Amino acid sequence: METLENIRLNVSLLRKRVPNLTSAARSVGLRPATVSNLCTGKIPVGRAEVKTLVALASLAECSLDELIIRGEKIDMIETGIKALDLFAPLAKGGSVGLVARPGMGQLVILAETFHRLKKEGYTTLLLKPEGDHPEVNDILEYFDHVTNSIDETYEKMASLGKKDILFSADRSHVLTGELHDLQDRLQGIGIENVTTFLVDLKGEAVDEDLPYGPLETLWQFDMDLTTRHKFPAINPLYSTSSVLEGAHLDQHHLTIQQRAQKLLRRYRELRAFVNVKGIEAVPDAEMQTYKRGERLEAYLTQPFYVAEPFTGKKGETVSLKNTLNDVQKILDGSADSKEVDQLDYIGSL
């Protein structure tokens, strides 16, 4: 018998049929944030209101059967980056949107991810953004191919055939509709092995509900982590992925991810008090929660290979299995004897 957890939205169909989903959603009375959460799996399709799904099907001019995919497994791409693999894993063949202000490290994490996955056999490709963006020149070495137009990108991908491709483009190509046209053309010749990374060099995506349209994965960057030099500055509460839907995820991963989010949510609330009134503002009954949250936040920092020349720290890769085991130890108190600074920028415990 098929369970509700075995269904998900056909994000690629939505992306193809409704490029400007933000305004389209509002026009039929849907909250863009709700639509975004349905696409990334933060809200399981099984818990969505029927009228919401009917409205989305109407926007996409398709049936509910076409809008909802049943029983298909979503493959996760493991990066060895603790925060990403735990809270917002990559969906192979899907689209990931990076939402950040300038200076929050989105290009660093893009370069790091591509650097790591090239070693796993992925071919990497960048559609160079229009305009003057000198910061992009600093990461060109991490791409196998750099193209200057949508047509050139199509020709290059077509020539690569069935290879697994990691592709990055700027949000401007989403807004013009060119990226959707590219995806249509690629599907037309049977190329569906492209995992797309969308960045926003202007930093405007932060102010939009659906800055890239439907996504499988959302990496939301966090200003508080950035200002405290806790990198990668991925917000553990707002970053998410369709991979996290119960049917597609190992139950141990799901349990640890949910426990970690719960701890960090409360830790952040307590930290707001500490910032104003000092550590004595934390009630005795919650001091353990505060300290464990502090340790978990420190553990989720990580040295990157691409940053070695600047930090002097050797890059670290941590398997998902080790990340889950380490996080469980922190949650259960096995790391209570460690000082917070012992957990900053390490690999495994």
C-alpha positions as CSV (number, residue, x, y, z in Angstrom):
1,M,0.0,0.0,0.0
2,E,1.3,3.4,-0.9
3,T,1.8,5.8,2.0
4,L,1.5,9.6,2.1
5,E,5.2,9.9,2.7
6,N,5.8,8.3,-0.7
7,I,4.6,11.3,-2.7
8,R,6.2,14.6,-3.6
9,L,5.7,17.5,-5.9
10,N,6.9,17.3,-9.5
11,V,9.2,20.3,-9.1
12,S,10.6,20.1,-12.6
13,L,7.2,20.3,-14.1
14,L,6.3,23.3,-12.0
15,R,9.6,25.0,-12.9
16,K,8.8,24.4,-16.6
17,R,5.2,25.4,-16.6
18,V,5.2,28.3,-14.1
19,P,8.6,30.2,-14.3
20,N,7.3,33.2,-12.2
21,L,5.8,31.1,-9.4
22,T,5.9,33.9,-6.8
23,S,3.4,36.2,-8.6
24,A,1.4,33.3,-9.9
25,A,1.0,31.8,-6.4
26,R,-0.1,35.1,-5.0
27,S,-2.6,35.6,-7.9
28,V,-4.5,32.5,-6.7
29,G,-4.3,33.2,-3.0
30,L,-1.3,30.9,-2.2
31,R,1.5,32.0,0.1
32,P,4.8,31.8,-1.8
33,A,6.6,30.6,1.3
34,T,4.1,27.7,1.6
35,V,4.8,26.8,-2.1
36,S,8.5,27.0,-1.5
37,N,8.3,24.7,1.5
38,L,6.3,22.2,-0.5
39,C,8.8,22.2,-3.2
40,T,11.8,21.6,-0.9
41,G,10.0,19.1,1.3
42,K,9.9,21.2,4.4
43,I,6.1,20.7,4.2
44,P,5.4,17.1,3.1
45,V,2.9,16.9,0.2
46,G,0.8,14.5,2.4
47,R,0.2,17.3,4.8
48,A,-0.7,19.9,2.2
49,E,-4.3,21.2,1.9
50,V,-6.0,19.7,-1.1
51,K,-7.0,23.2,-2.3
52,T,-3.3,24.2,-2.4
53,L,-2.4,21.2,-4.6
54,V,-5.4,21.9,-6.8
55,A,-4.4,25.5,-7.2
56,L,-0.8,24.5,-8.1
57,A,-2.1,22.0,-10.7
58,S,-4.3,24.7,-12.2
59,L,-1.3,27.1,-12.4
60,A,0.8,24.4,-14.1
61,E,-2.2,23.5,-16.4
62,C,-1.8,19.8,-15.4
63,S,-3.7,17.2,-13.5
64,L,-3.1,16.3,-9.9
65,D,-1.6,13.0,-11.1
66,E,1.0,14.9,-13.2
67,L,1.7,17.3,-10.3
68,I,2.4,14.6,-7.7
69,I,5.1,12.0,-8.2
70,R,4.6,8.7,-6.3
71,G,7.2,6.4,-5.0
72,E,10.3,7.6,-6.9
73,K,13.5,7.8,-4.9
74,I,15.4,11.0,-4.6
75,D,19.2,10.4,-4.8
76,M,21.3,12.4,-2.4
77,I,24.7,13.7,-3.4
78,E,27.0,13.5,-0.3
79,T,29.4,16.4,-0.1
80,G,31.3,15.6,3.1
81,I,30.3,19.1,4.3
82,K,28.7,18.5,7.7
83,A,26.1,21.3,7.8
84,L,24.9,20.7,4.2
85,D,24.6,16.9,4.4
86,L,22.8,17.1,7.7
87,F,20.3,19.9,7.1
88,A,20.0,20.5,3.4
89,P,21.4,17.7,1.3
90,L,21.8,17.9,-2.5
91,A,19.1,16.2,-4.6
92,K,20.9,14.7,-7.6
93,G,19.5,16.2,-10.8
94,G,17.6,18.9,-9.0
95,S,18.1,22.6,-8.5
96,V,19.7,24.2,-5.4
97,G,19.3,27.9,-4.7
98,L,21.8,29.9,-2.6
99,V,20.2,32.8,-0.7
100,A,22.8,35.2,0.7
101,R,23.9,38.8,0.9
102,P,27.3,39.6,-0.6
103,G,30.1,38.6,1.7
104,M,28.4,35.7,3.4
105,G,30.4,33.0,1.6
106,Q,28.1,31.7,-1.2
107,L,30.8,31.6,-3.8
108,V,33.2,29.9,-1.4
109,I,30.7,27.2,-0.6
110,L,30.0,26.8,-4.3
111,A,33.7,26.5,-5.2
112,E,34.2,24.0,-2.3
113,T,31.3,21.8,-3.3
114,F,32.4,21.7,-6.9
115,H,36.0,21.1,-5.9
116,R,34.9,18.1,-3.8
117,L,32.5,16.6,-6.3
118,K,34.9,16.9,-9.2
119,K,36.9,14.3,-7.3
120,E,33.8,12.0,-7.4
121,G,33.6,12.2,-11.2
122,Y,31.3,15.1,-11.7
123,T,31.9,17.5,-14.6
124,T,31.6,21.1,-13.5
125,L,30.3,24.0,-15.6
126,L,29.8,27.7,-15.0
127,L,27.7,30.0,-17.1
128,K,29.6,33.2,-16.5
129,P,27.3,36.0,-15.3
130,E,26.9,39.2,-17.3
131,G,28.5,42.4,-16.0
132,D,31.5,43.0,-13.9
133,H,31.9,40.4,-11.1
134,P,35.6,40.2,-10.2
135,E,34.8,37.9,-7.3
136,V,33.8,35.2,-9.8
137,N,37.3,35.2,-11.4
138,D,38.6,33.9,-8.1
139,I,36.7,30.6,-8.4
140,L,37.1,29.9,-12.1
141,E,39.7,27.2,-11.5
142,Y,37.1,25.0,-9.9
143,F,35.1,24.6,-13.1
144,D,36.0,22.3,-16.0
145,H,34.1,24.5,-18.4
146,V,33.1,28.2,-18.4
147,T,30.5,29.3,-21.0
148,N,29.3,32.8,-21.9
149,S,25.8,32.3,-23.2
150,I,22.8,29.9,-22.9
151,D,23.4,28.6,-26.4
152,E,27.1,27.9,-25.7
153,T,26.0,26.2,-22.4
154,Y,23.5,24.0,-24.3
155,E,26.1,22.9,-26.9
156,K,28.6,22.1,-24.2
157,M,26.2,20.0,-22.1
158,A,24.9,18.3,-25.3
159,S,28.5,17.3,-26.1
160,L,29.0,15.9,-22.6
161,G,26.1,13.5,-23.1
162,K,25.3,11.2,-20.1
163,K,28.0,12.5,-17.8
164,D,26.9,13.7,-14.4
165,I,27.1,17.5,-14.5
166,L,27.2,20.2,-11.8
167,F,26.1,23.5,-13.4
168,S,26.1,27.0,-11.8
169,A,24.3,30.1,-13.1
170,D,23.4,33.5,-11.8
171,R,19.8,34.4,-10.8
172,S,19.6,36.9,-13.7
173,H,19.2,33.9,-16.1
174,V,16.3,32.7,-14.0
175,L,14.6,36.1,-14.2
176,T,14.9,36.3,-18.0
177,G,13.5,32.8,-18.4
178,E,16.6,31.7,-20.3
179,L,17.4,29.0,-17.7
180,H,14.0,27.4,-18.1
181,D,14.4,27.4,-21.8
182,L,17.8,25.7,-21.4
183,Q,16.3,23.0,-19.2
184,D,13.5,22.4,-21.7
185,R,16.0,22.0,-24.5
186,L,18.2,19.6,-22.5
187,Q,15.2,17.5,-21.6
188,G,14.3,17.4,-25.2
189,I,17.5,15.6,-26.0
190,G,17.3,13.3,-23.0
191,I,19.8,15.1,-20.7
192,E,18.5,15.0,-17.2
193,N,21.7,14.4,-15.3
194,V,22.4,18.0,-14.5
195,T,22.4,19.3,-10.9
196,T,21.9,23.1,-11.0
197,F,23.3,25.6,-8.5
198,L,21.8,29.1,-8.6
199,V,23.5,32.0,-7.0
200,D,22.5,35.6,-6.6
201,L,25.5,37.9,-6.9
202,K,23.4,41.0,-6.2
203,G,22.1,39.7,-2.9
204,E,18.5,40.5,-3.8
205,A,17.2,36.9,-3.4
206,V,17.1,37.4,0.4
207,D,14.1,39.7,0.0
208,E,12.1,37.4,-2.2
209,D,9.8,34.5,-1.2
210,L,10.6,32.4,-4.2
211,P,13.8,34.0,-5.7
212,Y,14.5,31.1,-8.0
213,G,11.1,29.5,-8.5
214,P,10.6,25.9,-7.4
215,L,13.7,24.3,-5.9
216,E,14.7,20.8,-4.6
217,T,17.2,22.3,-2.2
218,L,17.5,25.7,-0.5
219,W,20.7,26.9,1.2
220,Q,19.8,30.0,3.3
221,F,22.9,31.8,4.6
222,D,22.9,33.3,8.1
223,M,24.1,36.8,8.9
224,D,24.6,36.0,12.6
225,L,26.9,33.1,11.8
226,T,28.8,35.2,9.2
227,T,29.5,38.0,11.7
228,R,30.8,35.5,14.2
229,H,33.0,33.8,11.6
230,K,31.1,30.5,11.9
231,F,31.5,29.1,8.4
232,P,29.9,27.6,6.4
233,A,27.3,30.1,7.5
234,I,24.3,27.9,6.5
235,N,21.2,28.6,8.5
236,P,20.3,25.2,10.0
237,L,16.6,26.1,10.6
238,Y,15.7,27.6,7.2
239,S,18.0,25.6,4.8
240,T,16.2,22.5,3.6
241,S,15.8,19.9,0.9
242,S,13.3,17.5,-0.7
243,V,15.7,14.8,0.2
244,L,14.6,15.2,3.8
245,E,11.1,13.9,3.0
246,G,10.7,10.8,5.1
247,A,10.3,8.3,2.3
248,H,13.6,9.3,0.8
249,L,15.8,9.6,3.9
250,D,17.3,7.1,6.3
251,Q,15.2,7.3,9.5
252,H,18.3,7.7,11.6
253,H,19.3,10.8,9.5
254,L,15.8,12.2,9.8
255,T,15.7,11.7,13.6
256,I,19.1,13.3,14.2
257,Q,18.3,16.2,11.8
258,Q,15.1,17.0,13.6
259,R,16.7,16.7,17.1
260,A,19.6,19.0,16.0
261,Q,17.2,21.6,14.6
262,K,15.1,21.5,17.8
263,L,18.2,22.0,20.0
264,L,19.6,24.8,17.8
265,R,16.2,26.6,17.6
266,R,16.1,26.8,21.5
267,Y,19.8,27.6,21.7
268,R,19.3,30.6,19.4
269,E,16.4,31.8,21.6
270,L,18.5,31.5,24.7
271,R,21.4,33.2,23.0
272,A,19.3,36.3,22.3
273,F,18.9,36.6,26.1
274,V,22.6,36.1,26.7
275,N,23.4,38.9,24.2
276,V,21.3,41.3,26.2
277,K,21.6,40.2,29.8
278,G,24.7,37.9,29.9
279,I,25.0,34.2,30.6
280,E,23.3,34.6,34.0
281,A,20.1,35.2,32.1
282,V,20.0,31.5,31.2
283,P,17.9,29.5,33.7
284,D,19.7,26.7,35.4
285,A,17.2,24.2,33.9
286,E,18.2,25.3,30.4
287,M,21.9,25.7,30.8
288,Q,22.6,22.2,29.5
289,T,20.5,23.0,26.4
290,Y,22.5,26.3,25.9
291,K,25.9,24.6,26.2
292,R,25.0,21.7,23.9
293,G,23.7,24.1,21.3
294,E,26.9,26.1,21.6
295,R,28.9,22.9,21.1
296,L,26.8,21.7,18.1
297,E,27.1,25.1,16.4
298,A,30.8,25.0,16.8
299,Y,31.0,21.4,15.5
300,L,29.1,22.4,12.3
301,T,31.9,24.8,11.3
302,Q,34.4,23.1,8.9
303,P,37.8,23.9,7.3
304,F,37.4,24.0,3.5
305,Y,40.0,22.9,1.0
306,V,39.6,26.0,-1.2
307,A,40.3,28.2,1.8
308,E,43.5,26.5,2.9
309,P,45.8,29.3,1.5
310,F,43.9,31.9,3.5
311,T,43.2,30.1,6.8
312,G,46.2,27.8,7.1
313,K,43.9,25.0,8.1
314,K,43.8,21.7,6.2
315,G,40.4,21.0,4.6
316,E,38.3,18.3,6.2
317,T,35.8,15.8,4.7
318,V,33.4,14.2,7.1
319,S,31.2,11.3,5.9
320,L,27.5,11.6,6.5
321,K,27.7,8.5,8.8
322,N,30.3,10.2,11.0
323,T,28.5,13.5,11.0
324,L,25.3,11.8,12.3
325,N,27.2,9.8,14.9
326,D,29.1,12.9,16.1
327,V,25.9,15.0,16.2
328,Q,24.1,12.3,18.2
329,K,27.0,12.3,20.7
330,I,26.7,16.1,21.2
331,L,22.9,15.8,21.5
332,D,23.1,12.9,24.1
333,G,25.8,14.7,26.2
334,S,28.8,12.5,25.3
335,A,30.7,15.7,24.3
336,D,29.8,17.7,27.4
337,S,33.3,17.5,28.7
338,K,34.7,19.3,25.6
339,E,35.3,23.0,25.5
340,V,33.5,24.9,22.7
341,D,36.7,26.0,21.1
342,Q,37.8,22.4,20.8
343,L,35.0,21.8,18.4
344,D,35.5,24.9,16.2
345,Y,36.8,24.1,12.7
346,I,37.4,20.4,13.2
347,G,36.5,17.4,11.1
348,S,35.1,14.5,13.1
349,L,35.0,14.4,16.9
